[in-house]
Amino acid sequence: MSSNEMKVYGESFEYVGFWSRFGASIIDSIIIIAITLPILYLIYGGDYFVSEEFVQGFPDFIISYVFPLVATILFWIYKCATPGKIALSVKIVDAKTGNNPTVSQSIIRYLGYYVSLIPLGLGFFWVAWDSKKQGWHDKMAGTVVIRPKNKGVEKVQFNEQNT
């Protein structure tokens, strides 16, 4: 097995790189925005989007910060992935065992997002250079992001050759 592969329960997996993970986060962001912005609009009206205030009240804090945190952690705990990762057949697992991430790993991983973001997002870009494709948040939580090596695609075979 190469350094970018691992076996979990007899199945071959590979570590997921930067661009696939970036794509999954775009999908997740679109879903969160599609849920939260209409609710915020109903509560605060159109002025919400032009206000210079960081947080416009308790409902804003709950909808914009607490809801995404809770939803993300619950998805990691129960599905080992967010909707974006599910769409790409990607999952988050414990780096040592390949088991589902624990509650504490999930919380540490989420908080690690802020650590990864602070130095100009370097902790996220780290995925591109790391041998196990771990961002700083993964290293902090002891997690890796994997997908089936064969991705469920049958190998190309041709039964006849042209002469």
CNS distance restraints for C-alpha pairs under 8 A (distance, minus, plus):
assign (resid   1 and name CA) (resid   5 and name CA) 5.92 0.50 0.50
assign (resid   1 and name CA) (resid   6 and name CA) 7.09 0.50 0.50
assign (resid   3 and name CA) (resid 131 and name CA) 6.78 0.50 0.50
assign (resid   3 and name CA) (resid 132 and name CA) 7.31 0.50 0.50
assign (resid   4 and name CA) (resid  14 and name CA) 5.54 0.50 0.50
assign (resid   4 and name CA) (resid  15 and name CA) 5.52 0.50 0.50
assign (resid   4 and name CA) (resid 131 and name CA) 6.66 0.50 0.50
assign (resid   4 and name CA) (resid 132 and name CA) 6.06 0.50 0.50
assign (resid   5 and name CA) (resid  12 and name CA) 6.94 0.50 0.50
assign (resid   5 and name CA) (resid  13 and name CA) 5.56 0.50 0.50
assign (resid   5 and name CA) (resid  14 and name CA) 4.27 0.50 0.50
assign (resid   5 and name CA) (resid  15 and name CA) 6.29 0.50 0.50
assign (resid   5 and name CA) (resid 149 and name CA) 7.72 0.50 0.50
assign (resid   6 and name CA) (resid  12 and name CA) 5.92 0.50 0.50
assign (resid   6 and name CA) (resid  13 and name CA) 5.25 0.50 0.50
assign (resid   6 and name CA) (resid  14 and name CA) 6.13 0.50 0.50
assign (resid   6 and name CA) (resid  15 and name CA) 7.90 0.50 0.50
assign (resid   7 and name CA) (resid  11 and name CA) 5.43 0.50 0.50
assign (resid   7 and name CA) (resid  12 and name CA) 4.62 0.50 0.50
assign (resid   7 and name CA) (resid  13 and name CA) 5.89 0.50 0.50
assign (resid   8 and name CA) (resid  12 and name CA) 6.65 0.50 0.50
assign (resid   8 and name CA) (resid  13 and name CA) 7.22 0.50 0.50
assign (resid   8 and name CA) (resid  98 and name CA) 5.92 0.50 0.50
assign (resid  11 and name CA) (resid 148 and name CA) 7.40 0.50 0.50
assign (resid  12 and name CA) (resid 148 and name CA) 6.08 0.50 0.50
assign (resid  12 and name CA) (resid 149 and name CA) 5.50 0.50 0.50
assign (resid  12 and name CA) (resid 150 and name CA) 7.79 0.50 0.50
assign (resid  13 and name CA) (resid 146 and name CA) 6.10 0.50 0.50
assign (resid  13 and name CA) (resid 147 and name CA) 5.38 0.50 0.50
assign (resid  13 and name CA) (resid 148 and name CA) 4.35 0.50 0.50
assign (resid  13 and name CA) (resid 149 and name CA) 4.50 0.50 0.50
assign (resid  13 and name CA) (resid 150 and name CA) 7.95 0.50 0.50
assign (resid  14 and name CA) (resid 146 and name CA) 5.46 0.50 0.50
assign (resid  14 and name CA) (resid 147 and name CA) 5.65 0.50 0.50
assign (resid  14 and name CA) (resid 148 and name CA) 6.35 0.50 0.50
assign (resid  14 and name CA) (resid 149 and name CA) 5.29 0.50 0.50
assign (resid  15 and name CA) (resid 132 and name CA) 6.05 0.50 0.50
assign (resid  15 and name CA) (resid 133 and name CA) 6.03 0.50 0.50
assign (resid  15 and name CA) (resid 144 and name CA) 7.18 0.50 0.50
assign (resid  15 and name CA) (resid 145 and name CA) 5.86 0.50 0.50
assign (resid  15 and name CA) (resid 146 and name CA) 4.51 0.50 0.50
assign (resid  15 and name CA) (resid 147 and name CA) 6.63 0.50 0.50
assign (resid  16 and name CA) (resid  20 and name CA) 6.63 0.50 0.50
assign (resid  16 and name CA) (resid  21 and name CA) 6.88 0.50 0.50
assign (resid  16 and name CA) (resid  90 and name CA) 7.52 0.50 0.50
assign (resid  16 and name CA) (resid 133 and name CA) 6.33 0.50 0.50
assign (resid  16 and name CA) (resid 145 and name CA) 5.68 0.50 0.50
assign (resid  16 and name CA) (resid 146 and name CA) 5.29 0.50 0.50
assign (resid  16 and name CA) (resid 147 and name CA) 6.56 0.50 0.50
assign (resid  17 and name CA) (resid  21 and name CA) 6.37 0.50 0.50
assign (resid  17 and name CA) (resid 127 and name CA) 6.27 0.50 0.50
assign (resid  17 and name CA) (resid 128 and name CA) 6.14 0.50 0.50
assign (resid  17 and name CA) (resid 133 and name CA) 5.60 0.50 0.50
assign (resid  18 and name CA) (resid  22 and name CA) 5.96 0.50 0.50
assign (resid  18 and name CA) (resid 124 and name CA) 7.98 0.50 0.50
assign (resid  18 and name CA) (resid 125 and name CA) 7.06 0.50 0.50
assign (resid  18 and name CA) (resid 127 and name CA) 5.44 0.50 0.50
assign (resid  18 and name CA) (resid 128 and name CA) 5.15 0.50 0.50
assign (resid  18 and name CA) (resid 133 and name CA) 7.39 0.50 0.50
assign (resid  19 and name CA) (resid  23 and name CA) 6.09 0.50 0.50
assign (resid  20 and name CA) (resid  24 and name CA) 6.27 0.50 0.50
assign (resid  20 and name CA) (resid  88 and name CA) 7.69 0.50 0.50
assign (resid  21 and name CA) (resid  25 and name CA) 6.25 0.50 0.50
assign (resid  21 and name CA) (resid  85 and name CA) 7.41 0.50 0.50
assign (resid  22 and name CA) (resid  26 and name CA) 6.30 0.50 0.50
assign (resid  23 and name CA) (resid  27 and name CA) 6.42 0.50 0.50
assign (resid  23 and name CA) (resid  84 and name CA) 7.48 0.50 0.50
assign (resid  24 and name CA) (resid  28 and name CA) 6.24 0.50 0.50
assign (resid  24 and name CA) (resid  83 and name CA) 7.77 0.50 0.50
assign (resid  24 and name CA) (resid  84 and name CA) 4.08 0.50 0.50
assign (resid  24 and name CA) (resid  85 and name CA) 5.14 0.50 0.50
assign (resid  24 and name CA) (resid  87 and name CA) 7.63 0.50 0.50
assign (resid  24 and name CA) (resid  88 and name CA) 7.01 0.50 0.50
assign (resid  25 and name CA) (resid  29 and name CA) 5.98 0.50 0.50
assign (resid  25 and name CA) (resid  84 and name CA) 6.21 0.50 0.50
assign (resid  25 and name CA) (resid  85 and name CA) 7.80 0.50 0.50
assign (resid  26 and name CA) (resid  30 and name CA) 6.21 0.50 0.50
assign (resid  26 and name CA) (resid  84 and name CA) 7.48 0.50 0.50
assign (resid  27 and name CA) (resid  31 and name CA) 6.36 0.50 0.50
assign (resid  27 and name CA) (resid  83 and name CA) 7.45 0.50 0.50
assign (resid  27 and name CA) (resid  84 and name CA) 4.93 0.50 0.50
assign (resid  28 and name CA) (resid  32 and name CA) 6.20 0.50 0.50
assign (resid  28 and name CA) (resid  82 and name CA) 6.95 0.50 0.50
assign (resid  28 and name CA) (resid  83 and name CA) 6.21 0.50 0.50
assign (resid  28 and name CA) (resid  84 and name CA) 5.12 0.50 0.50
assign (resid  29 and name CA) (resid  33 and name CA) 6.04 0.50 0.50
assign (resid  30 and name CA) (resid  34 and name CA) 5.99 0.50 0.50
assign (resid  31 and name CA) (resid  35 and name CA) 6.32 0.50 0.50
assign (resid  32 and name CA) (resid  36 and name CA) 5.99 0.50 0.50
assign (resid  32 and name CA) (resid  68 and name CA) 7.00 0.50 0.50
assign (resid  33 and name CA) (resid  37 and name CA) 5.55 0.50 0.50
assign (resid  34 and name CA) (resid  38 and name CA) 6.95 0.50 0.50
assign (resid  35 and name CA) (resid  39 and name CA) 6.97 0.50 0.50
assign (resid  36 and name CA) (resid  40 and name CA) 6.14 0.50 0.50
assign (resid  36 and name CA) (resid  63 and name CA) 6.26 0.50 0.50
assign (resid  36 and name CA) (resid  64 and name CA) 6.81 0.50 0.50
assign (resid  37 and name CA) (resid  41 and name CA) 5.99 0.50 0.50
assign (resid  38 and name CA) (resid  42 and name CA) 6.17 0.50 0.50
assign (resid  39 and name CA) (resid  43 and name CA) 6.31 0.50 0.50
assign (resid  40 and name CA) (resid  44 and name CA) 5.84 0.50 0.50
assign (resid  40 and name CA) (resid  45 and name CA) 7.31 0.50 0.50
assign (resid  40 and name CA) (resid  48 and name CA) 7.42 0.50 0.50
assign (resid  40 and name CA) (resid  60 and name CA) 6.82 0.50 0.50
assign (resid  40 and name CA) (resid  63 and name CA) 7.55 0.50 0.50
assign (resid  41 and name CA) (resid  45 and name CA) 4.53 0.50 0.50
assign (resid  41 and name CA) (resid  46 and name CA) 6.03 0.50 0.50
assign (resid  41 and name CA) (resid  48 and name CA) 6.88 0.50 0.50
assign (resid  44 and name CA) (resid  48 and name CA) 5.55 0.50 0.50
assign (resid  46 and name CA) (resid  50 and name CA) 7.52 0.50 0.50
assign (resid  47 and name CA) (resid  51 and name CA) 6.10 0.50 0.50
assign (resid  48 and name CA) (resid  56 and name CA) 7.69 0.50 0.50
assign (resid  55 and name CA) (resid  60 and name CA) 6.14 0.50 0.50
assign (resid  55 and name CA) (resid  61 and name CA) 6.16 0.50 0.50
assign (resid  56 and name CA) (resid  60 and name CA) 5.81 0.50 0.50
assign (resid  56 and name CA) (resid  61 and name CA) 7.58 0.50 0.50
assign (resid  57 and name CA) (resid  61 and name CA) 6.38 0.50 0.50
assign (resid  58 and name CA) (resid  62 and name CA) 6.25 0.50 0.50
assign (resid  59 and name CA) (resid  63 and name CA) 6.02 0.50 0.50
assign (resid  60 and name CA) (resid  64 and name CA) 5.67 0.50 0.50
assign (resid  60 and name CA) (resid  65 and name CA) 7.90 0.50 0.50
assign (resid  61 and name CA) (resid  65 and name CA) 5.48 0.50 0.50
assign (resid  61 and name CA) (resid  66 and name CA) 6.69 0.50 0.50
assign (resid  62 and name CA) (resid  66 and name CA) 4.72 0.50 0.50
assign (resid  62 and name CA) (resid  67 and name CA) 5.97 0.50 0.50
assign (resid  63 and name CA) (resid  67 and name CA) 5.26 0.50 0.50
assign (resid  63 and name CA) (resid  68 and name CA) 7.53 0.50 0.50
assign (resid  64 and name CA) (resid  68 and name CA) 6.78 0.50 0.50
assign (resid  65 and name CA) (resid  69 and name CA) 6.34 0.50 0.50
assign (resid  66 and name CA) (resid  70 and name CA) 6.09 0.50 0.50
assign (resid  67 and name CA) (resid  71 and name CA) 5.91 0.50 0.50
assign (resid  68 and name CA) (resid  72 and name CA) 5.87 0.50 0.50
assign (resid  69 and name CA) (resid  73 and name CA) 6.20 0.50 0.50
assign (resid  69 and name CA) (resid 110 and name CA) 7.43 0.50 0.50
assign (resid  70 and name CA) (resid  74 and name CA) 6.03 0.50 0.50
assign (resid  71 and name CA) (resid  75 and name CA) 6.14 0.50 0.50
assign (resid  72 and name CA) (resid  76 and name CA) 6.23 0.50 0.50
assign (resid  72 and name CA) (resid  82 and name CA) 6.36 0.50 0.50
assign (resid  73 and name CA) (resid  77 and name CA) 6.14 0.50 0.50
assign (resid  73 and name CA) (resid 103 and name CA) 7.81 0.50 0.50
assign (resid  73 and name CA) (resid 106 and name CA) 5.78 0.50 0.50
assign (resid  73 and name CA) (resid 107 and name CA) 6.69 0.50 0.50
assign (resid  73 and name CA) (resid 110 and name CA) 7.32 0.50 0.50
assign (resid  74 and name CA) (resid  78 and name CA) 6.00 0.50 0.50
assign (resid  74 and name CA) (resid  79 and name CA) 7.94 0.50 0.50
assign (resid  75 and name CA) (resid  79 and name CA) 5.21 0.50 0.50
assign (resid  75 and name CA) (resid  80 and name CA) 6.40 0.50 0.50
assign (resid  75 and name CA) (resid  81 and name CA) 5.77 0.50 0.50
assign (resid  75 and name CA) (resid  82 and name CA) 5.37 0.50 0.50
assign (resid  75 and name CA) (resid  83 and name CA) 7.89 0.50 0.50
assign (resid  76 and name CA) (resid  80 and name CA) 4.23 0.50 0.50
assign (resid  76 and name CA) (resid  81 and name CA) 4.87 0.50 0.50
assign (resid  76 and name CA) (resid  82 and name CA) 6.32 0.50 0.50
assign (resid  76 and name CA) (resid  92 and name CA) 7.10 0.50 0.50
assign (resid  76 and name CA) (resid 101 and name CA) 7.08 0.50 0.50
assign (resid  76 and name CA) (resid 106 and name CA) 6.54 0.50 0.50
assign (resid  77 and name CA) (resid  81 and name CA) 7.98 0.50 0.50
assign (resid  77 and name CA) (resid 100 and name CA) 6.94 0.50 0.50
assign (resid  77 and name CA) (resid 101 and name CA) 6.21 0.50 0.50
assign (resid  77 and name CA) (resid 102 and name CA) 6.60 0.50 0.50
assign (resid  77 and name CA) (resid 103 and name CA) 6.40 0.50 0.50
assign (resid  77 and name CA) (resid 106 and name CA) 6.91 0.50 0.50
assign (resid  79 and name CA) (resid  91 and name CA) 7.96 0.50 0.50
assign (resid  80 and name CA) (resid  91 and name CA) 5.23 0.50 0.50
assign (resid  80 and name CA) (resid  92 and name CA) 5.05 0.50 0.50
assign (resid  80 and name CA) (resid  93 and name CA) 6.69 0.50 0.50
assign (resid  80 and name CA) (resid 100 and name CA) 6.06 0.50 0.50
assign (resid  80 and name CA) (resid 101 and name CA) 6.91 0.50 0.50
assign (resid  81 and name CA) (resid  85 and name CA) 5.36 0.50 0.50
assign (resid  81 and name CA) (resid  86 and name CA) 5.85 0.50 0.50
assign (resid  81 and name CA) (resid  90 and name CA) 6.91 0.50 0.50
assign (resid  81 and name CA) (resid  91 and name CA) 4.99 0.50 0.50
assign (resid  81 and name CA) (resid  92 and name CA) 5.88 0.50 0.50
assign (resid  82 and name CA) (resid  86 and name CA) 6.11 0.50 0.50
assign (resid  83 and name CA) (resid  87 and name CA) 6.11 0.50 0.50
assign (resid  84 and name CA) (resid  88 and name CA) 6.55 0.50 0.50
assign (resid  85 and name CA) (resid  89 and name CA) 6.12 0.50 0.50
assign (resid  85 and name CA) (resid  90 and name CA) 4.88 0.50 0.50
assign (resid  85 and name CA) (resid  91 and name CA) 6.38 0.50 0.50
assign (resid  86 and name CA) (resid  90 and name CA) 5.79 0.50 0.50
assign (resid  86 and name CA) (resid  91 and name CA) 7.09 0.50 0.50
assign (resid  89 and name CA) (resid 147 and name CA) 6.11 0.50 0.50
assign (resid  89 and name CA) (resid 148 and name CA) 7.70 0.50 0.50
assign (resid  89 and name CA) (resid 151 and name CA) 7.70 0.50 0.50
assign (resid  90 and name CA) (resid 145 and name CA) 6.78 0.50 0.50
assign (resid  90 and name CA) (resid 146 and name CA) 5.68 0.50 0.50
assign (resid  90 and name CA) (resid 147 and name CA) 4.68 0.50 0.50
assign (resid  90 and name CA) (resid 148 and name CA) 7.86 0.50 0.50
assign (resid  91 and name CA) (resid 145 and name CA) 5.58 0.50 0.50
assign (resid  91 and name CA) (resid 146 and name CA) 5.51 0.50 0.50
assign (resid  91 and name CA) (resid 147 and name CA) 6.34 0.50 0.50
assign (resid  92 and name CA) (resid 100 and name CA) 7.16 0.50 0.50
assign (resid  92 and name CA) (resid 101 and name CA) 6.95 0.50 0.50
assign (resid  92 and name CA) (resid 143 and name CA) 6.55 0.50 0.50
assign (resid  92 and name CA) (resid 144 and name CA) 5.75 0.50 0.50
assign (resid  92 and name CA) (resid 145 and name CA) 4.49 0.50 0.50
assign (resid  92 and name CA) (resid 146 and name CA) 6.43 0.50 0.50
assign (resid  93 and name CA) (resid  97 and name CA) 7.85 0.50 0.50
assign (resid  93 and name CA) (resid  98 and name CA) 5.13 0.50 0.50
assign (resid  93 and name CA) (resid  99 and name CA) 5.48 0.50 0.50
assign (resid  93 and name CA) (resid 100 and name CA) 4.98 0.50 0.50
assign (resid  93 and name CA) (resid 101 and name CA) 5.31 0.50 0.50
assign (resid  93 and name CA) (resid 143 and name CA) 5.49 0.50 0.50
assign (resid  93 and name CA) (resid 144 and name CA) 5.61 0.50 0.50
assign (resid  93 and name CA) (resid 145 and name CA) 6.39 0.50 0.50
assign (resid  93 and name CA) (resid 146 and name CA) 7.47 0.50 0.50
assign (resid  94 and name CA) (resid  98 and name CA) 4.94 0.50 0.50
assign (resid  94 and name CA) (resid  99 and name CA) 5.35 0.50 0.50
assign (resid  94 and name CA) (resid 100 and name CA) 6.11 0.50 0.50
assign (resid  94 and name CA) (resid 101 and name CA) 5.27 0.50 0.50
assign (resid  94 and name CA) (resid 142 and name CA) 6.04 0.50 0.50
assign (resid  94 and name CA) (resid 143 and name CA) 4.49 0.50 0.50
assign (resid  94 and name CA) (resid 144 and name CA) 6.35 0.50 0.50
assign (resid  95 and name CA) (resid 142 and name CA) 5.45 0.50 0.50
assign (resid  95 and name CA) (resid 143 and name CA) 4.54 0.50 0.50
assign (resid  95 and name CA) (resid 144 and name CA) 5.20 0.50 0.50
assign (resid  96 and name CA) (resid 142 and name CA) 7.54 0.50 0.50
assign (resid  96 and name CA) (resid 143 and name CA) 7.96 0.50 0.50
assign (resid 101 and name CA) (resid 105 and name CA) 5.80 0.50 0.50
assign (resid 101 and name CA) (resid 106 and name CA) 6.25 0.50 0.50
assign (resid 101 and name CA) (resid 143 and name CA) 7.12 0.50 0.50
assign (resid 102 and name CA) (resid 106 and name CA) 6.15 0.50 0.50
assign (resid 103 and name CA) (resid 107 and name CA) 6.26 0.50 0.50
assign (resid 104 and name CA) (resid 108 and name CA) 6.07 0.50 0.50
assign (resid 105 and name CA) (resid 109 and name CA) 5.89 0.50 0.50
assign (resid 105 and name CA) (resid 141 and name CA) 4.86 0.50 0.50
assign (resid 105 and name CA) (resid 142 and name CA) 7.02 0.50 0.50
assign (resid 105 and name CA) (resid 143 and name CA) 7.53 0.50 0.50
assign (resid 106 and name CA) (resid 110 and name CA) 6.20 0.50 0.50
assign (resid 106 and name CA) (resid 141 and name CA) 7.13 0.50 0.50
assign (resid 107 and name CA) (resid 111 and name CA) 6.25 0.50 0.50
assign (resid 108 and name CA) (resid 112 and name CA) 5.88 0.50 0.50
assign (resid 108 and name CA) (resid 137 and name CA) 7.49 0.50 0.50
assign (resid 108 and name CA) (resid 140 and name CA) 6.80 0.50 0.50
assign (resid 108 and name CA) (resid 141 and name CA) 5.38 0.50 0.50
assign (resid 109 and name CA) (resid 113 and name CA) 6.57 0.50 0.50
assign (resid 109 and name CA) (resid 137 and name CA) 4.97 0.50 0.50
assign (resid 109 and name CA) (resid 138 and name CA) 6.08 0.50 0.50
assign (resid 109 and name CA) (resid 140 and name CA) 6.65 0.50 0.50
assign (resid 109 and name CA) (resid 141 and name CA) 5.04 0.50 0.50
assign (resid 110 and name CA) (resid 114 and name CA) 7.61 0.50 0.50
assign (resid 110 and name CA) (resid 137 and name CA) 7.17 0.50 0.50
assign (resid 111 and name CA) (resid 115 and name CA) 7.05 0.50 0.50
assign (resid 111 and name CA) (resid 137 and name CA) 7.52 0.50 0.50
assign (resid 112 and name CA) (resid 116 and name CA) 6.03 0.50 0.50
assign (resid 112 and name CA) (resid 136 and name CA) 6.79 0.50 0.50
assign (resid 112 and name CA) (resid 137 and name CA) 4.11 0.50 0.50
assign (resid 112 and name CA) (resid 138 and name CA) 7.64 0.50 0.50
assign (resid 112 and name CA) (resid 140 and name CA) 6.61 0.50 0.50
assign (resid 112 and name CA) (resid 141 and name CA) 7.71 0.50 0.50
assign (resid 113 and name CA) (resid 117 and name CA) 6.05 0.50 0.50
assign (resid 113 and name CA) (resid 123 and name CA) 7.99 0.50 0.50
assign (resid 113 and name CA) (resid 136 and name CA) 7.88 0.50 0.50
assign (resid 113 and name CA) (resid 137 and name CA) 5.55 0.50 0.50
assign (resid 114 and name CA) (resid 118 and name CA) 6.09 0.50 0.50
assign (resid 115 and name CA) (resid 119 and name CA) 7.69 0.50 0.50
assign (resid 115 and name CA) (resid 123 and name CA) 7.15 0.50 0.50
assign (resid 115 and name CA) (resid 136 and name CA) 7.47 0.50 0.50
assign (resid 115 and name CA) (resid 137 and name CA) 7.20 0.50 0.50
assign (resid 116 and name CA) (resid 121 and name CA) 5.66 0.50 0.50
assign (resid 116 and name CA) (resid 122 and name CA) 6.16 0.50 0.50
assign (resid 116 and name CA) (resid 123 and name CA) 3.73 0.50 0.50
assign (resid 116 and name CA) (resid 124 and name CA) 5.69 0.50 0.50
assign (resid 116 and name CA) (resid 135 and name CA) 7.31 0.50 0.50
assign (resid 116 and name CA) (resid 136 and name CA) 5.68 0.50 0.50
assign (resid 116 and name CA) (resid 137 and name CA) 6.23 0.50 0.50
assign (resid 117 and name CA) (resid 121 and name CA) 4.03 0.50 0.50
assign (resid 117 and name CA) (resid 122 and name CA) 6.68 0.50 0.50
assign (resid 117 and name CA) (resid 123 and name CA) 6.27 0.50 0.50
assign (resid 117 and name CA) (resid 124 and name CA) 6.96 0.50 0.50
assign (resid 118 and name CA) (resid 122 and name CA) 7.87 0.50 0.50
assign (resid 119 and name CA) (resid 123 and name CA) 7.43 0.50 0.50
assign (resid 121 and name CA) (resid 125 and name CA) 6.48 0.50 0.50
assign (resid 122 and name CA) (resid 126 and name CA) 5.99 0.50 0.50
assign (resid 123 and name CA) (resid 127 and name CA) 7.55 0.50 0.50
assign (resid 123 and name CA) (resid 135 and name CA) 5.39 0.50 0.50
assign (resid 123 and name CA) (resid 136 and name CA) 4.83 0.50 0.50
assign (resid 123 and name CA) (resid 137 and name CA) 7.19 0.50 0.50
assign (resid 124 and name CA) (resid 135 and name CA) 5.17 0.50 0.50
assign (resid 124 and name CA) (resid 136 and name CA) 6.85 0.50 0.50
assign (resid 124 and name CA) (resid 137 and name CA) 8.00 0.50 0.50
assign (resid 125 and name CA) (resid 129 and name CA) 7.63 0.50 0.50
assign (resid 125 and name CA) (resid 135 and name CA) 7.13 0.50 0.50
assign (resid 126 and name CA) (resid 130 and name CA) 6.07 0.50 0.50
assign (resid 126 and name CA) (resid 133 and name CA) 7.58 0.50 0.50
assign (resid 126 and name CA) (resid 134 and name CA) 6.99 0.50 0.50
assign (resid 126 and name CA) (resid 135 and name CA) 5.26 0.50 0.50
assign (resid 126 and name CA) (resid 136 and name CA) 7.02 0.50 0.50
assign (resid 127 and name CA) (resid 132 and name CA) 7.90 0.50 0.50
assign (resid 127 and name CA) (resid 133 and name CA) 4.43 0.50 0.50
assign (resid 127 and name CA) (resid 134 and name CA) 4.97 0.50 0.50
assign (resid 127 and name CA) (resid 135 and name CA) 4.75 0.50 0.50
assign (resid 128 and name CA) (resid 133 and name CA) 6.34 0.50 0.50
assign (resid 129 and name CA) (resid 133 and name CA) 6.93 0.50 0.50
assign (resid 130 and name CA) (resid 134 and name CA) 6.00 0.50 0.50
assign (resid 130 and name CA) (resid 135 and name CA) 7.72 0.50 0.50
assign (resid 132 and name CA) (resid 144 and name CA) 7.22 0.50 0.50
assign (resid 133 and name CA) (resid 144 and name CA) 7.41 0.50 0.50
assign (resid 133 and name CA) (resid 145 and name CA) 7.61 0.50 0.50
assign (resid 134 and name CA) (resid 138 and name CA) 5.32 0.50 0.50
assign (resid 134 and name CA) (resid 139 and name CA) 6.21 0.50 0.50
assign (resid 134 and name CA) (resid 143 and name CA) 7.70 0.50 0.50
assign (resid 134 and name CA) (resid 144 and name CA) 6.02 0.50 0.50
assign (resid 134 and name CA) (resid 145 and name CA) 7.45 0.50 0.50
assign (resid 135 and name CA) (resid 139 and name CA) 6.39 0.50 0.50
assign (resid 136 and name CA) (resid 140 and name CA) 6.11 0.50 0.50
assign (resid 137 and name CA) (resid 141 and name CA) 6.21 0.50 0.50
assign (resid 138 and name CA) (resid 142 and name CA) 5.66 0.50 0.50
assign (resid 138 and name CA) (resid 143 and name CA) 4.82 0.50 0.50
assign (resid 138 and name CA) (resid 144 and name CA) 6.07 0.50 0.50
assign (resid 139 and name CA) (resid 143 and name CA) 6.53 0.50 0.50
assign (resid 147 and name CA) (resid 151 and name CA) 7.07 0.50 0.50
assign (resid 148 and name CA) (resid 152 and name CA) 7.47 0.50 0.50
assign (resid 150 and name CA) (resid 154 and name CA) 7.82 0.50 0.50
